[in-house]
Amino acid sequence: IYDPQELIVPRTVYGFDESYVQIFTLAPGKGYWLRSSGNGEIFLSGN
């Protein structure tokens, strides 16, 4: 995740595995939620 404007609120990236769980590594094909501090751009890379 590239967040040049530091919009992602720390420790607020979540996935779902029977309940919401904090995520530290993104996996292809999964869905995620995060909290941002405002409007802007957050970039994801496949690398």
MODELLER restraints for C-alpha pairs under 7 A, 6 or more apart:
rsr = mdl.restraints
at = mdl.atoms
rsr.add(forms.Gaussian(group=physical.xy_distance, feature=features.Distance(at['CA:1:A'], at['CA:43:A']), mean=5.78, stdev=0.5))
rsr.add(forms.Gaussian(group=physical.xy_distance, feature=features.Distance(at['CA:1:A'], at['CA:44:A']), mean=4.85, stdev=0.5))
rsr.add(forms.Gaussian(group=physical.xy_distance, feature=features.Distance(at['CA:1:A'], at['CA:45:A']), mean=6.67, stdev=0.5))
rsr.add(forms.Gaussian(group=physical.xy_distance, feature=features.Distance(at['CA:2:A'], at['CA:42:A']), mean=5.99, stdev=0.5))
rsr.add(forms.Gaussian(group=physical.xy_distance, feature=features.Distance(at['CA:2:A'], at['CA:43:A']), mean=4.96, stdev=0.5))
rsr.add(forms.Gaussian(group=physical.xy_distance, feature=features.Distance(at['CA:2:A'], at['CA:44:A']), mean=6.29, stdev=0.5))
rsr.add(forms.Gaussian(group=physical.xy_distance, feature=features.Distance(at['CA:3:A'], at['CA:42:A']), mean=4.90, stdev=0.5))
rsr.add(forms.Gaussian(group=physical.xy_distance, feature=features.Distance(at['CA:3:A'], at['CA:43:A']), mean=6.42, stdev=0.5))
rsr.add(forms.Gaussian(group=physical.xy_distance, feature=features.Distance(at['CA:7:A'], at['CA:36:A']), mean=4.99, stdev=0.5))
rsr.add(forms.Gaussian(group=physical.xy_distance, feature=features.Distance(at['CA:7:A'], at['CA:37:A']), mean=5.11, stdev=0.5))
rsr.add(forms.Gaussian(group=physical.xy_distance, feature=features.Distance(at['CA:7:A'], at['CA:38:A']), mean=6.28, stdev=0.5))
rsr.add(forms.Gaussian(group=physical.xy_distance, feature=features.Distance(at['CA:8:A'], at['CA:34:A']), mean=6.95, stdev=0.5))
rsr.add(forms.Gaussian(group=physical.xy_distance, feature=features.Distance(at['CA:8:A'], at['CA:35:A']), mean=5.93, stdev=0.5))
rsr.add(forms.Gaussian(group=physical.xy_distance, feature=features.Distance(at['CA:8:A'], at['CA:36:A']), mean=4.44, stdev=0.5))
rsr.add(forms.Gaussian(group=physical.xy_distance, feature=features.Distance(at['CA:8:A'], at['CA:37:A']), mean=6.35, stdev=0.5))
rsr.add(forms.Gaussian(group=physical.xy_distance, feature=features.Distance(at['CA:9:A'], at['CA:35:A']), mean=5.68, stdev=0.5))
rsr.add(forms.Gaussian(group=physical.xy_distance, feature=features.Distance(at['CA:9:A'], at['CA:36:A']), mean=5.41, stdev=0.5))
rsr.add(forms.Gaussian(group=physical.xy_distance, feature=features.Distance(at['CA:9:A'], at['CA:37:A']), mean=6.16, stdev=0.5))
rsr.add(forms.Gaussian(group=physical.xy_distance, feature=features.Distance(at['CA:12:A'], at['CA:34:A']), mean=5.26, stdev=0.5))
rsr.add(forms.Gaussian(group=physical.xy_distance, feature=features.Distance(at['CA:12:A'], at['CA:35:A']), mean=5.62, stdev=0.5))
rsr.add(forms.Gaussian(group=physical.xy_distance, feature=features.Distance(at['CA:13:A'], at['CA:22:A']), mean=5.91, stdev=0.5))
rsr.add(forms.Gaussian(group=physical.xy_distance, feature=features.Distance(at['CA:13:A'], at['CA:23:A']), mean=5.69, stdev=0.5))
rsr.add(forms.Gaussian(group=physical.xy_distance, feature=features.Distance(at['CA:13:A'], at['CA:32:A']), mean=6.85, stdev=0.5))
rsr.add(forms.Gaussian(group=physical.xy_distance, feature=features.Distance(at['CA:13:A'], at['CA:33:A']), mean=5.69, stdev=0.5))
rsr.add(forms.Gaussian(group=physical.xy_distance, feature=features.Distance(at['CA:13:A'], at['CA:34:A']), mean=4.31, stdev=0.5))
rsr.add(forms.Gaussian(group=physical.xy_distance, feature=features.Distance(at['CA:13:A'], at['CA:35:A']), mean=6.99, stdev=0.5))
rsr.add(forms.Gaussian(group=physical.xy_distance, feature=features.Distance(at['CA:14:A'], at['CA:20:A']), mean=6.16, stdev=0.5))
rsr.add(forms.Gaussian(group=physical.xy_distance, feature=features.Distance(at['CA:14:A'], at['CA:21:A']), mean=5.38, stdev=0.5))
rsr.add(forms.Gaussian(group=physical.xy_distance, feature=features.Distance(at['CA:14:A'], at['CA:22:A']), mean=4.52, stdev=0.5))
rsr.add(forms.Gaussian(group=physical.xy_distance, feature=features.Distance(at['CA:14:A'], at['CA:23:A']), mean=5.17, stdev=0.5))
rsr.add(forms.Gaussian(group=physical.xy_distance, feature=features.Distance(at['CA:14:A'], at['CA:32:A']), mean=5.54, stdev=0.5))
rsr.add(forms.Gaussian(group=physical.xy_distance, feature=features.Distance(at['CA:14:A'], at['CA:33:A']), mean=5.13, stdev=0.5))
rsr.add(forms.Gaussian(group=physical.xy_distance, feature=features.Distance(at['CA:14:A'], at['CA:34:A']), mean=6.15, stdev=0.5))
rsr.add(forms.Gaussian(group=physical.xy_distance, feature=features.Distance(at['CA:15:A'], at['CA:21:A']), mean=5.43, stdev=0.5))
rsr.add(forms.Gaussian(group=physical.xy_distance, feature=features.Distance(at['CA:15:A'], at['CA:22:A']), mean=6.44, stdev=0.5))
rsr.add(forms.Gaussian(group=physical.xy_distance, feature=features.Distance(at['CA:15:A'], at['CA:23:A']), mean=6.05, stdev=0.5))
rsr.add(forms.Gaussian(group=physical.xy_distance, feature=features.Distance(at['CA:15:A'], at['CA:31:A']), mean=6.35, stdev=0.5))
rsr.add(forms.Gaussian(group=physical.xy_distance, feature=features.Distance(at['CA:15:A'], at['CA:32:A']), mean=4.74, stdev=0.5))
rsr.add(forms.Gaussian(group=physical.xy_distance, feature=features.Distance(at['CA:15:A'], at['CA:33:A']), mean=6.44, stdev=0.5))
